C-alpha cells in the first residue's frame, strides 16, 4: 500500500468528521453517535478510499480516552 494514499484518506476522514456534530451527519441518522458506530463508519470509509489489493482484514480502533476504545474489523 502507498502510505501517502493512506495518509490522504485518513486526513479526508478527519476533515469530514473533525468539526461536525456526529448526530447531525447522514451516516448517523437513526443511530447513537457512539464510538462503536463511529469506528464502523470510519473503517468502511477508509477501506473504500484506500482499496487495498488482494484480500485481508482491515481494523480501525478509535480511542475515546486513555482507557476506552472501540474497534471495527472488516474483511476485504
mmJSON file of the N, C-alpha and C atoms, coordinates in Angstrom:
{"data_MODEL":{"atom_site":{
"group_PDB":["ATOM","ATOM","ATOM","ATOM","ATOM","ATOM","ATOM","ATOM","ATOM","ATOM","ATOM","ATOM","ATOM","ATOM","ATOM","ATOM","ATOM","ATOM","ATOM","ATOM","ATOM","ATOM","ATOM","ATOM","ATOM","ATOM","ATOM","ATOM","ATOM","ATOM","ATOM","ATOM","ATOM","ATOM","ATOM","ATOM","ATOM","ATOM","ATOM","ATOM","ATOM","ATOM","ATOM","ATOM","ATOM","ATOM","ATOM","ATOM","ATOM","ATOM","ATOM","ATOM","ATOM","ATOM","ATOM","ATOM","ATOM","ATOM","ATOM","ATOM","ATOM","ATOM","ATOM","ATOM","ATOM","ATOM","ATOM","ATOM","ATOM","ATOM","ATOM","ATOM","ATOM","ATOM","ATOM","ATOM","ATOM","ATOM","ATOM","ATOM","ATOM","ATOM","ATOM","ATOM","ATOM","ATOM","ATOM","ATOM","ATOM","ATOM","ATOM","ATOM","ATOM","ATOM","ATOM","ATOM","ATOM","ATOM","ATOM","ATOM","ATOM","ATOM","ATOM","ATOM","ATOM","ATOM","ATOM","ATOM","ATOM","ATOM","ATOM","ATOM","ATOM","ATOM","ATOM","ATOM","ATOM","ATOM","ATOM","ATOM","ATOM","ATOM","ATOM","ATOM","ATOM","ATOM","ATOM","ATOM","ATOM","ATOM","ATOM","ATOM","ATOM","ATOM","ATOM","ATOM","ATOM","ATOM","ATOM","ATOM","ATOM","ATOM","ATOM","ATOM","ATOM","ATOM","ATOM","ATOM","ATOM","ATOM","ATOM","ATOM","ATOM","ATOM","ATOM","ATOM","ATOM","ATOM","ATOM","ATOM","ATOM","ATOM","ATOM","ATOM","ATOM","ATOM","ATOM","ATOM","ATOM","ATOM","ATOM","ATOM","ATOM","ATOM","ATOM","ATOM","ATOM","ATOM","ATOM","ATOM","ATOM","ATOM","ATOM","ATOM","ATOM","ATOM","ATOM","ATOM","ATOM","ATOM","ATOM","ATOM","ATOM","ATOM","ATOM","ATOM","ATOM","ATOM","ATOM","ATOM","ATOM","ATOM","ATOM","ATOM","ATOM","ATOM","ATOM","ATOM","ATOM","ATOM","ATOM","ATOM","ATOM","ATOM","ATOM","ATOM","ATOM","ATOM","ATOM","ATOM","ATOM","ATOM","ATOM","ATOM","ATOM","ATOM","ATOM","ATOM"],
"id":[1,2,3,4,5,6,7,8,9,10,11,12,13,14,15,16,17,18,19,20,21,22,23,24,25,26,27,28,29,30,31,32,33,34,35,36,37,38,39,40,41,42,43,44,45,46,47,48,49,50,51,52,53,54,55,56,57,58,59,60,61,62,63,64,65,66,67,68,69,70,71,72,73,74,75,76,77,78,79,80,81,82,83,84,85,86,87,88,89,90,91,92,93,94,95,96,97,98,99,100,101,102,103,104,105,106,107,108,109,110,111,112,113,114,115,116,117,118,119,120,121,122,123,124,125,126,127,128,129,130,131,132,133,134,135,136,137,138,139,140,141,142,143,144,145,146,147,148,149,150,151,152,153,154,155,156,157,158,159,160,161,162,163,164,165,166,167,168,169,170,171,172,173,174,175,176,177,178,179,180,181,182,183,184,185,186,187,188,189,190,191,192,193,194,195,196,197,198,199,200,201,202,203,204,205,206,207,208,209,210,211,212,213,214,215,216,217,218,219,220,221,222,223,224,225,226,227,228],
"type_symbol":["N","C","C","N","C","C","N","C","C","N","C","C","N","C","C","N","C","C","N","C","C","N","C","C","N","C","C","N","C","C","N","C","C","N","C","C","N","C","C","N","C","C","N","C","C","N","C","C","N","C","C","N","C","C","N","C","C","N","C","C","N","C","C","N","C","C","N","C","C","N","C","C","N","C","C","N","C","C","N","C","C","N","C","C","N","C","C","N","C","C","N","C","C","N","C","C","N","C","C","N","C","C","N","C","C","N","C","C","N","C","C","N","C","C","N","C","C","N","C","C","N","C","C","N","C","C","N","C","C","N","C","C","N","C","C","N","C","C","N","C","C","N","C","C","N","C","C","N","C","C","N","C","C","N","C","C","N","C","C","N","C","C","N","C","C","N","C","C","N","C","C","N","C","C","N","C","C","N","C","C","N","C","C","N","C","C","N","C","C","N","C","C","N","C","C","N","C","C","N","C","C","N","C","C","N","C","C","N","C","C","N","C","C","N","C","C","N","C","C","N","C","C","N","C","C","N","C","C"],
"label_atom_id":["N","CA","C","N","CA","C","N","CA","C","N","CA","C","N","CA","C","N","CA","C","N","CA","C","N","CA","C","N","CA","C","N","CA","C","N","CA","C","N","CA","C","N","CA","C","N","CA","C","N","CA","C","N","CA","C","N","CA","C","N","CA","C","N","CA","C","N","CA","C","N","CA","C","N","CA","C","N","CA","C","N","CA","C","N","CA","C","N","CA","C","N","CA","C","N","CA","C","N","CA","C","N","CA","C","N","CA","C","N","CA","C","N","CA","C","N","CA","C","N","CA","C","N","CA","C","N","CA","C","N","CA","C","N","CA","C","N","CA","C","N","CA","C","N","CA","C","N","CA","C","N","CA","C","N","CA","C","N","CA","C","N","CA","C","N","CA","C","N","CA","C","N","CA","C","N","CA","C","N","CA","C","N","CA","C","N","CA","C","N","CA","C","N","CA","C","N","CA","C","N","CA","C","N","CA","C","N","CA","C","N","CA","C","N","CA","C","N","CA","C","N","CA","C","N","CA","C","N","CA","C","N","CA","C","N","CA","C","N","CA","C","N","CA","C","N","CA","C","N","CA","C","N","CA","C","N","CA","C","N","CA","C","N","CA","C"],
"label_alt_id":[null,null,null,null,null,null,null,null,null,null,null,null,null,null,null,null,null,null,null,null,null,null,null,null,null,null,null,null,null,null,null,null,null,null,null,null,null,null,null,null,null,null,null,null,null,null,null,null,null,null,null,null,null,null,null,null,null,null,null,null,null,null,null,null,null,null,null,null,null,null,null,null,null,null,null,null,null,null,null,null,null,null,null,null,null,null,null,null,null,null,null,null,null,null,null,null,null,null,null,null,null,null,null,null,null,null,null,null,null,null,null,null,null,null,null,null,null,null,null,null,null,null,null,null,null,null,null,null,null,null,null,null,null,null,null,null,null,null,null,null,null,null,null,null,null,null,null,null,null,null,null,null,null,null,null,null,null,null,null,null,null,null,null,null,null,null,null,null,null,null,null,null,null,null,null,null,null,null,null,null,null,null,null,null,null,null,null,null,null,null,null,null,null,null,null,null,null,null,null,null,null,null,null,null,null,null,null,null,null,null,null,null,null,null,null,null,null,null,null,null,null,null,null,null,null,null,null,null],
"label_comp_id":["UNK","UNK","UNK","UNK","UNK","UNK","UNK","UNK","UNK","UNK","UNK","UNK","UNK","UNK","UNK","UNK","UNK","UNK","UNK","UNK","UNK","UNK","UNK","UNK","UNK","UNK","UNK","UNK","UNK","UNK","UNK","UNK","UNK","UNK","UNK","UNK","UNK","UNK","UNK","UNK","UNK","UNK","UNK","UNK","UNK","UNK","UNK","UNK","UNK","UNK","UNK","UNK","UNK","UNK","UNK","UNK","UNK","UNK","UNK","UNK","UNK","UNK","UNK","UNK","UNK","UNK","UNK","UNK","UNK","UNK","UNK","UNK","UNK","UNK","UNK","UNK","UNK","UNK","UNK","UNK","UNK","UNK","UNK","UNK","UNK","UNK","UNK","UNK","UNK","UNK","UNK","UNK","UNK","UNK","UNK","UNK","UNK","UNK","UNK","UNK","UNK","UNK","UNK","UNK","UNK","UNK","UNK","UNK","UNK","UNK","UNK","UNK","UNK","UNK","UNK","UNK","UNK","UNK","UNK","UNK","UNK","UNK","UNK","UNK","UNK","UNK","UNK","UNK","UNK","UNK","UNK","UNK","UNK","UNK","UNK","UNK","UNK","UNK","UNK","UNK","UNK","UNK","UNK","UNK","UNK","UNK","UNK","UNK","UNK","UNK","UNK","UNK","UNK","UNK","UNK","UNK","UNK","UNK","UNK","UNK","UNK","UNK","UNK","UNK","UNK","UNK","UNK","UNK","UNK","UNK","UNK","UNK","UNK","UNK","UNK","UNK","UNK","UNK","UNK","UNK","UNK","UNK","UNK","UNK","UNK","UNK","UNK","UNK","UNK","UNK","UNK","UNK","UNK","UNK","UNK","UNK","UNK","UNK","UNK","UNK","UNK","UNK","UNK","UNK","UNK","UNK","UNK","UNK","UNK","UNK","UNK","UNK","UNK","UNK","UNK","UNK","UNK","UNK","UNK","UNK","UNK","UNK","UNK","UNK","UNK","UNK","UNK","UNK"],
"label_asym_id":["A","A","A","A","A","A","A","A","A","A","A","A","A","A","A","A","A","A","A","A","A","A","A","A","A","A","A","A","A","A","A","A","A","A","A","A","A","A","A","A","A","A","A","A","A","A","A","A","A","A","A","A","A","A","A","A","A","A","A","A","A","A","A","A","A","A","A","A","A","A","A","A","A","A","A","A","A","A","A","A","A","A","A","A","A","A","A","A","A","A","A","A","A","A","A","A","A","A","A","A","A","A","A","A","A","A","A","A","A","A","A","A","A","A","A","A","A","A","A","A","A","A","A","A","A","A","A","A","A","A","A","A","A","A","A","A","A","A","A","A","A","A","A","A","A","A","A","A","A","A","A","A","A","A","A","A","A","A","A","A","A","A","A","A","A","A","A","A","A","A","A","A","A","A","A","A","A","A","A","A","A","A","A","A","A","A","A","A","A","A","A","A","A","A","A","A","A","A","A","A","A","A","A","A","A","A","A","A","A","A","A","A","A","A","A","A","A","A","A","A","A","A","A","A","A","A","A","A"],
"label_entity_id":["1","1","1","1","1","1","1","1","1","1","1","1","1","1","1","1","1","1","1","1","1","1","1","1","1","1","1","1","1","1","1","1","1","1","1","1","1","1","1","1","1","1","1","1","1","1","1","1","1","1","1","1","1","1","1","1","1","1","1","1","1","1","1","1","1","1","1","1","1","1","1","1","1","1","1","1","1","1","1","1","1","1","1","1","1","1","1","1","1","1","1","1","1","1","1","1","1","1","1","1","1","1","1","1","1","1","1","1","1","1","1","1","1","1","1","1","1","1","1","1","1","1","1","1","1","1","1","1","1","1","1","1","1","1","1","1","1","1","1","1","1","1","1","1","1","1","1","1","1","1","1","1","1","1","1","1","1","1","1","1","1","1","1","1","1","1","1","1","1","1","1","1","1","1","1","1","1","1","1","1","1","1","1","1","1","1","1","1","1","1","1","1","1","1","1","1","1","1","1","1","1","1","1","1","1","1","1","1","1","1","1","1","1","1","1","1","1","1","1","1","1","1","1","1","1","1","1","1"],
"label_seq_id":[1,1,1,2,2,2,3,3,3,4,4,4,5,5,5,6,6,6,7,7,7,8,8,8,9,9,9,10,10,10,11,11,11,12,12,12,13,13,13,14,14,14,15,15,15,16,16,16,17,17,17,18,18,18,19,19,19,20,20,20,21,21,21,22,22,22,23,23,23,24,24,24,25,25,25,26,26,26,27,27,27,28,28,28,29,29,29,30,30,30,31,31,31,32,32,32,33,33,33,34,34,34,35,35,35,36,36,36,37,37,37,38,38,38,39,39,39,40,40,40,41,41,41,42,42,42,43,43,43,44,44,44,45,45,45,46,46,46,47,47,47,48,48,48,49,49,49,50,50,50,51,51,51,52,52,52,53,53,53,54,54,54,55,55,55,56,56,56,57,57,57,58,58,58,59,59,59,60,60,60,61,61,61,62,62,62,63,63,63,64,64,64,65,65,65,66,66,66,67,67,67,68,68,68,69,69,69,70,70,70,71,71,71,72,72,72,73,73,73,74,74,74,75,75,75,76,76,76],
"pdbx_PDB_ins_code":[null,null,null,null,null,null,null,null,null,null,null,null,null,null,null,null,null,null,null,null,null,null,null,null,null,null,null,null,null,null,null,null,null,null,null,null,null,null,null,null,null,null,null,null,null,null,null,null,null,null,null,null,null,null,null,null,null,null,null,null,null,null,null,null,null,null,null,null,null,null,null,null,null,null,null,null,null,null,null,null,null,null,null,null,null,null,null,null,null,null,null,null,null,null,null,null,null,null,null,null,null,null,null,null,null,null,null,null,null,null,null,null,null,null,null,null,null,null,null,null,null,null,null,null,null,null,null,null,null,null,null,null,null,null,null,null,null,null,null,null,null,null,null,null,null,null,null,null,null,null,null,null,null,null,null,null,null,null,null,null,null,null,null,null,null,null,null,null,null,null,null,null,null,null,null,null,null,null,null,null,null,null,null,null,null,null,null,null,null,null,null,null,null,null,null,null,null,null,null,null,null,null,null,null,null,null,null,null,null,null,null,null,null,null,null,null,null,null,null,null,null,null,null,null,null,null,null,null],
"Cartn_x":[0.835,0.0,0.873,0.378,1.049,0.684,1.665,1.41,0.859,1.241,0.724,-0.781,-1.235,-2.669,-3.416,-2.847,-3.474,-3.564,-2.489,-2.492,-3.528,-3.637,-4.624,-6.048,-6.331,-7.674,-7.994,-7.021,-7.228,-7.471,-6.704,-6.899,-8.285,-8.749,-10.092,-11.163,-10.982,-11.923,-11.883,-10.68,-10.54,-11.186,-10.946,-11.524,-13.049,-13.602,-15.056,-15.718,-15.175,-15.809,-15.31,-14.153,-13.453,-14.246,-14.957,-15.684,-17.184,-17.627,-19.05,-19.692,-20.977,-21.792,-22.202,-21.706,-21.915,-23.388,-24.226,-25.639,-26.361,-25.694,-26.277,-25.85,-24.956,-24.459,-25.337,-25.479,-26.331,-25.87,-24.579,-24.066,-24.62,-25.032,-25.515,-27.03,-27.704,-29.152,-29.762,-30.517,-31.159,-30.231,-28.974,-28.001,-27.536,-27.171,-26.487,-25.06,-24.557,-23.202,-22.118,-22.119,-21.158,-19.839,-18.795,-17.521,-17.602,-18.521,-18.705,-19.218,-20.255,-20.76,-19.716,-19.056,-18.071,-16.931,-16.45,-15.353,-15.797,-17.049,-17.565,-17.633,-18.144,-18.292,-16.926,-15.998,-14.647,-13.948,-14.098,-13.483,-13.961,-15.253,-15.802,-15.313,-15.284,-14.82,-13.357,-12.524,-11.106,-10.869,-11.531,-11.354,-11.81,-12.926,-13.392,-12.405,-11.78,-10.871,-9.522,-8.971,-7.613,-7.607,-8.709,-8.83,-7.565,-7.28,-6.065,-6.147,-5.008,-5.001,-5.241,-5.721,-5.882,-7.003,-6.786,-7.775,-7.068,-7.821,-7.224,-8.225,-7.71,-8.526,-8.06,-9.025,-8.748,-9.405,-8.656,-9.168,-8.975,-10.017,-9.927,-10.239,-9.378,-9.59,-9.609,-10.663,-10.812,-10.807,-9.946,-9.808,-10.651,-11.456,-12.269,-11.474,-10.648,-9.744,-8.618,-7.857,-6.695,-7.034,-8.258,-8.577,-9.808,-10.537,-11.763,-11.598,-11.882,-11.767,-12.788,-12.999,-13.833,-13.105,-13.259,-12.631,-13.662,-13.413,-14.255,-13.342,-13.665,-12.849,-13.682,-13.103,-13.761,-12.825,-13.358,-12.615,-12.854,-11.842,-11.991,-11.395],
"Cartn_y":[-1.184,0.0,1.238,2.247,3.542,4.313,4.568,5.245,6.65,7.294,8.631,8.562,7.54,7.363,7.137,6.328,6.085,7.389,8.157,9.442,10.389,10.449,11.321,10.917,9.637,9.16,9.415,9.18,9.429,10.922,11.772,13.217,13.634,13.016,13.293,12.935,11.822,11.41,12.413,12.809,13.783,15.107,15.551,16.808,16.75,15.622,15.478,15.432,14.637,14.448,15.419,16.036,16.784,17.811,18.667,19.738,19.539,18.319,18.038,17.514,17.745,17.073,15.76,14.656,13.365,13.045,13.357,13.012,13.868,14.874,15.676,15.191,14.222,13.713,12.564,12.435,11.37,9.964,9.765,8.449,7.98,8.93,8.598,8.73,8.911,9.052,7.809,8.024,6.932,6.147,6.584,5.873,6.747,6.105,6.776,7.057,8.299,8.585,8.043,6.749,6.097,5.839,5.568,5.246,3.891,3.031,1.75,1.98,2.813,3.138,3.939,4.863,5.701,4.857,3.887,3.047,2.236,1.77,1.029,1.932,3.135,4.071,4.482,4.81,5.203,4.036,2.844,1.668,1.509,1.598,1.473,2.559,3.803,4.918,4.754,4.403,4.236,3.072,1.967,0.804,1.105,1.808,2.212,3.153,4.027,5.021,4.464,3.575,3.098,1.887,1.147,-0.017,-0.887,-1.534,-2.361,-3.525,-3.932,-5.033,-6.38,-7.312,-8.666,-8.776,-9.623,-9.798,-9.766,-9.474,-9.405,-8.914,-8.374,-7.874,-6.459,-5.56,-4.149,-3.777,-3.155,-2.794,-1.309,-0.68,0.699,0.685,1.295,1.428,2.914,3.354,4.751,4.82,5.676,5.852,7.031,6.812,7.871,8.617,7.881,8.45,7.437,7.59,6.715,5.246,4.938,3.544,3.009,3.86,3.417,3.535,2.438,2.435,1.474,1.621,0.681,0.399,-0.815,-1.202,-1.869,-1.766,-2.46,-3.133,-4.366,-5.168,-5.526,-5.313,-5.698,-6.585,-7.659,-8.471,-7.896,-7.936,-7.443,-8.441],
"Cartn_z":[0.0,0.0,0.0,-0.655,-0.691,0.579,1.441,2.708,2.487,1.403,1.11,0.851,0.143,-0.106,1.209,2.086,3.389,4.181,4.201,4.909,4.332,2.999,2.355,2.732,2.697,3.032,4.504,5.368,6.789,7.041,6.374,6.53,6.029,4.959,4.464,5.483,6.17,7.22,8.376,8.793,9.874,9.478,8.251,7.777,7.755,7.332,7.228,8.6,9.51,10.807,11.876,11.654,12.684,13.457,12.808,13.491,13.418,13.163,12.972,14.244,14.338,15.339,14.69,15.207,14.554,14.353,15.334,15.188,14.16,13.591,12.513,11.129,11.069,9.784,9.293,7.962,7.428,7.819,8.034,8.414,9.762,10.591,11.928,12.065,10.95,11.014,11.667,12.723,13.44,14.348,14.481,15.315,16.465,17.546,18.633,18.148,18.285,17.797,18.737,18.924,19.821,19.096,19.873,19.22,18.517,18.938,18.247,16.824,16.694,15.362,14.571,15.256,14.587,14.025,14.775,14.279,13.065,13.048,11.883,10.66,10.834,9.717,9.175,10.058,9.636,8.945,9.459,8.848,7.405,7.199,5.85,4.911,5.396,4.55,4.161,5.132,4.822,3.874,4.116,3.257,1.833,1.695,0.358,-0.313,0.477,-0.086,-0.487,0.316,0.003,-0.92,-0.958,-1.845,-1.843,-0.724,-0.675,-1.66,-2.177,-3.137,-2.444,-3.186,-2.666,-1.662,-0.674,0.376,1.717,2.751,4.073,5.093,6.142,7.25,7.569,7.742,7.996,9.313,10.211,11.532,11.787,12.318,12.798,14.282,15.065,16.508,16.826,17.506,17.896,19.415,19.92,21.366,21.813,22.846,23.438,24.514,25.22,26.22,26.429,27.497,27.716,27.893,28.286,28.559,27.823,27.128,26.441,24.934,24.247,22.795,22.212,20.904,20.16,18.851,18.372,17.112,16.229,14.934,13.971,12.961,12.614,11.703,10.486,9.307,8.058,7.263,6.733,5.79,4.396,3.581,2.205,1.245],
"occupancy":[1.0,1.0,1.0,1.0,1.0,1.0,1.0,1.0,1.0,1.0,1.0,1.0,1.0,1.0,1.0,1.0,1.0,1.0,1.0,1.0,1.0,1.0,1.0,1.0,1.0,1.0,1.0,1.0,1.0,1.0,1.0,1.0,1.0,1.0,1.0,1.0,1.0,1.0,1.0,1.0,1.0,1.0,1.0,1.0,1.0,1.0,1.0,1.0,1.0,1.0,1.0,1.0,1.0,1.0,1.0,1.0,1.0,1.0,1.0,1.0,1.0,1.0,1.0,1.0,1.0,1.0,1.0,1.0,1.0,1.0,1.0,1.0,1.0,1.0,1.0,1.0,1.0,1.0,1.0,1.0,1.0,1.0,1.0,1.0,1.0,1.0,1.0,1.0,1.0,1.0,1.0,1.0,1.0,1.0,1.0,1.0,1.0,1.0,1.0,1.0,1.0,1.0,1.0,1.0,1.0,1.0,1.0,1.0,1.0,1.0,1.0,1.0,1.0,1.0,1.0,1.0,1.0,1.0,1.0,1.0,1.0,1.0,1.0,1.0,1.0,1.0,1.0,1.0,1.0,1.0,1.0,1.0,1.0,1.0,1.0,1.0,1.0,1.0,1.0,1.0,1.0,1.0,1.0,1.0,1.0,1.0,1.0,1.0,1.0,1.0,1.0,1.0,1.0,1.0,1.0,1.0,1.0,1.0,1.0,1.0,1.0,1.0,1.0,1.0,1.0,1.0,1.0,1.0,1.0,1.0,1.0,1.0,1.0,1.0,1.0,1.0,1.0,1.0,1.0,1.0,1.0,1.0,1.0,1.0,1.0,1.0,1.0,1.0,1.0,1.0,1.0,1.0,1.0,1.0,1.0,1.0,1.0,1.0,1.0,1.0,1.0,1.0,1.0,1.0,1.0,1.0,1.0,1.0,1.0,1.0,1.0,1.0,1.0,1.0,1.0,1.0,1.0,1.0,1.0,1.0,1.0,1.0,1.0,1.0,1.0,1.0,1.0,1.0],
"B_iso_or_equiv":[0.0,0.0,0.0,0.0,0.0,0.0,0.0,0.0,0.0,0.0,0.0,0.0,0.0,0.0,0.0,0.0,0.0,0.0,0.0,0.0,0.0,0.0,0.0,0.0,0.0,0.0,0.0,0.0,0.0,0.0,0.0,0.0,0.0,0.0,0.0,0.0,0.0,0.0,0.0,0.0,0.0,0.0,0.0,0.0,0.0,0.0,0.0,0.0,0.0,0.0,0.0,0.0,0.0,0.0,0.0,0.0,0.0,0.0,0.0,0.0,0.0,0.0,0.0,0.0,0.0,0.0,0.0,0.0,0.0,0.0,0.0,0.0,0.0,0.0,0.0,0.0,0.0,0.0,0.0,0.0,0.0,0.0,0.0,0.0,0.0,0.0,0.0,0.0,0.0,0.0,0.0,0.0,0.0,0.0,0.0,0.0,0.0,0.0,0.0,0.0,0.0,0.0,0.0,0.0,0.0,0.0,0.0,0.0,0.0,0.0,0.0,0.0,0.0,0.0,0.0,0.0,0.0,0.0,0.0,0.0,0.0,0.0,0.0,0.0,0.0,0.0,0.0,0.0,0.0,0.0,0.0,0.0,0.0,0.0,0.0,0.0,0.0,0.0,0.0,0.0,0.0,0.0,0.0,0.0,0.0,0.0,0.0,0.0,0.0,0.0,0.0,0.0,0.0,0.0,0.0,0.0,0.0,0.0,0.0,0.0,0.0,0.0,0.0,0.0,0.0,0.0,0.0,0.0,0.0,0.0,0.0,0.0,0.0,0.0,0.0,0.0,0.0,0.0,0.0,0.0,0.0,0.0,0.0,0.0,0.0,0.0,0.0,0.0,0.0,0.0,0.0,0.0,0.0,0.0,0.0,0.0,0.0,0.0,0.0,0.0,0.0,0.0,0.0,0.0,0.0,0.0,0.0,0.0,0.0,0.0,0.0,0.0,0.0,0.0,0.0,0.0,0.0,0.0,0.0,0.0,0.0,0.0,0.0,0.0,0.0,0.0,0.0,0.0],
"pdbx_formal_charge":[null,null,null,null,null,null,null,null,null,null,null,null,null,null,null,null,null,null,null,null,null,null,null,null,null,null,null,null,null,null,null,null,null,null,null,null,null,null,null,null,null,null,null,null,null,null,null,null,null,null,null,null,null,null,null,null,null,null,null,null,null,null,null,null,null,null,null,null,null,null,null,null,null,null,null,null,null,null,null,null,null,null,null,null,null,null,null,null,null,null,null,null,null,null,null,null,null,null,null,null,null,null,null,null,null,null,null,null,null,null,null,null,null,null,null,null,null,null,null,null,null,null,null,null,null,null,null,null,null,null,null,null,null,null,null,null,null,null,null,null,null,null,null,null,null,null,null,null,null,null,null,null,null,null,null,null,null,null,null,null,null,null,null,null,null,null,null,null,null,null,null,null,null,null,null,null,null,null,null,null,null,null,null,null,null,null,null,null,null,null,null,null,null,null,null,null,null,null,null,null,null,null,null,null,null,null,null,null,null,null,null,null,null,null,null,null,null,null,null,null,null,null,null,null,null,null,null,null],
"auth_seq_id":[1,1,1,2,2,2,3,3,3,4,4,4,5,5,5,6,6,6,7,7,7,8,8,8,9,9,9,10,10,10,11,11,11,12,12,12,13,13,13,14,14,14,15,15,15,16,16,16,17,17,17,18,18,18,19,19,19,20,20,20,21,21,21,22,22,22,23,23,23,24,24,24,25,25,25,26,26,26,27,27,27,28,28,28,29,29,29,30,30,30,31,31,31,32,32,32,33,33,33,34,34,34,35,35,35,36,36,36,37,37,37,38,38,38,39,39,39,40,40,40,41,41,41,42,42,42,43,43,43,44,44,44,45,45,45,46,46,46,47,47,47,48,48,48,49,49,49,50,50,50,51,51,51,52,52,52,53,53,53,54,54,54,55,55,55,56,56,56,57,57,57,58,58,58,59,59,59,60,60,60,61,61,61,62,62,62,63,63,63,64,64,64,65,65,65,66,66,66,67,67,67,68,68,68,69,69,69,70,70,70,71,71,71,72,72,72,73,73,73,74,74,74,75,75,75,76,76,76],
"auth_comp_id":["UNK","UNK","UNK","UNK","UNK","UNK","UNK","UNK","UNK","UNK","UNK","UNK","UNK","UNK","UNK","UNK","UNK","UNK","UNK","UNK","UNK","UNK","UNK","UNK","UNK","UNK","UNK","UNK","UNK","UNK","UNK","UNK","UNK","UNK","UNK","UNK","UNK","UNK","UNK","UNK","UNK","UNK","UNK","UNK","UNK","UNK","UNK","UNK","UNK","UNK","UNK","UNK","UNK","UNK","UNK","UNK","UNK","UNK","UNK","UNK","UNK","UNK","UNK","UNK","UNK","UNK","UNK","UNK","UNK","UNK","UNK","UNK","UNK","UNK","UNK","UNK","UNK","UNK","UNK","UNK","UNK","UNK","UNK","UNK","UNK","UNK","UNK","UNK","UNK","UNK","UNK","UNK","UNK","UNK","UNK","UNK","UNK","UNK","UNK","UNK","UNK","UNK","UNK","UNK","UNK","UNK","UNK","UNK","UNK","UNK","UNK","UNK","UNK","UNK","UNK","UNK","UNK","UNK","UNK","UNK","UNK","UNK","UNK","UNK","UNK","UNK","UNK","UNK","UNK","UNK","UNK","UNK","UNK","UNK","UNK","UNK","UNK","UNK","UNK","UNK","UNK","UNK","UNK","UNK","UNK","UNK","UNK","UNK","UNK","UNK","UNK","UNK","UNK","UNK","UNK","UNK","UNK","UNK","UNK","UNK","UNK","UNK","UNK","UNK","UNK","UNK","UNK","UNK","UNK","UNK","UNK","UNK","UNK","UNK","UNK","UNK","UNK","UNK","UNK","UNK","UNK","UNK","UNK","UNK","UNK","UNK","UNK","UNK","UNK","UNK","UNK","UNK","UNK","UNK","UNK","UNK","UNK","UNK","UNK","UNK","UNK","UNK","UNK","UNK","UNK","UNK","UNK","UNK","UNK","UNK","UNK","UNK","UNK","UNK","UNK","UNK","UNK","UNK","UNK","UNK","UNK","UNK","UNK","UNK","UNK","UNK","UNK","UNK"],
"auth_asym_id":["A","A","A","A","A","A","A","A","A","A","A","A","A","A","A","A","A","A","A","A","A","A","A","A","A","A","A","A","A","A","A","A","A","A","A","A","A","A","A","A","A","A","A","A","A","A","A","A","A","A","A","A","A","A","A","A","A","A","A","A","A","A","A","A","A","A","A","A","A","A","A","A","A","A","A","A","A","A","A","A","A","A","A","A","A","A","A","A","A","A","A","A","A","A","A","A","A","A","A","A","A","A","A","A","A","A","A","A","A","A","A","A","A","A","A","A","A","A","A","A","A","A","A","A","A","A","A","A","A","A","A","A","A","A","A","A","A","A","A","A","A","A","A","A","A","A","A","A","A","A","A","A","A","A","A","A","A","A","A","A","A","A","A","A","A","A","A","A","A","A","A","A","A","A","A","A","A","A","A","A","A","A","A","A","A","A","A","A","A","A","A","A","A","A","A","A","A","A","A","A","A","A","A","A","A","A","A","A","A","A","A","A","A","A","A","A","A","A","A","A","A","A","A","A","A","A","A","A"],
"auth_atom_id":["N","CA","C","N","CA","C","N","CA","C","N","CA","C","N","CA","C","N","CA","C","N","CA","C","N","CA","C","N","CA","C","N","CA","C","N","CA","C","N","CA","C","N","CA","C","N","CA","C","N","CA","C","N","CA","C","N","CA","C","N","CA","C","N","CA","C","N","CA","C","N","CA","C","N","CA","C","N","CA","C","N","CA","C","N","CA","C","N","CA","C","N","CA","C","N","CA","C","N","CA","C","N","CA","C","N","CA","C","N","CA","C","N","CA","C","N","CA","C","N","CA","C","N","CA","C","N","CA","C","N","CA","C","N","CA","C","N","CA","C","N","CA","C","N","CA","C","N","CA","C","N","CA","C","N","CA","C","N","CA","C","N","CA","C","N","CA","C","N","CA","C","N","CA","C","N","CA","C","N","CA","C","N","CA","C","N","CA","C","N","CA","C","N","CA","C","N","CA","C","N","CA","C","N","CA","C","N","CA","C","N","CA","C","N","CA","C","N","CA","C","N","CA","C","N","CA","C","N","CA","C","N","CA","C","N","CA","C","N","CA","C","N","CA","C","N","CA","C","N","CA","C","N","CA","C","N","CA","C","N","CA","C","N","CA","C"],
"pdbx_PDB_model_num":[1,1,1,1,1,1,1,1,1,1,1,1,1,1,1,1,1,1,1,1,1,1,1,1,1,1,1,1,1,1,1,1,1,1,1,1,1,1,1,1,1,1,1,1,1,1,1,1,1,1,1,1,1,1,1,1,1,1,1,1,1,1,1,1,1,1,1,1,1,1,1,1,1,1,1,1,1,1,1,1,1,1,1,1,1,1,1,1,1,1,1,1,1,1,1,1,1,1,1,1,1,1,1,1,1,1,1,1,1,1,1,1,1,1,1,1,1,1,1,1,1,1,1,1,1,1,1,1,1,1,1,1,1,1,1,1,1,1,1,1,1,1,1,1,1,1,1,1,1,1,1,1,1,1,1,1,1,1,1,1,1,1,1,1,1,1,1,1,1,1,1,1,1,1,1,1,1,1,1,1,1,1,1,1,1,1,1,1,1,1,1,1,1,1,1,1,1,1,1,1,1,1,1,1,1,1,1,1,1,1,1,1,1,1,1,1,1,1,1,1,1,1,1,1,1,1,1,1]
}}}
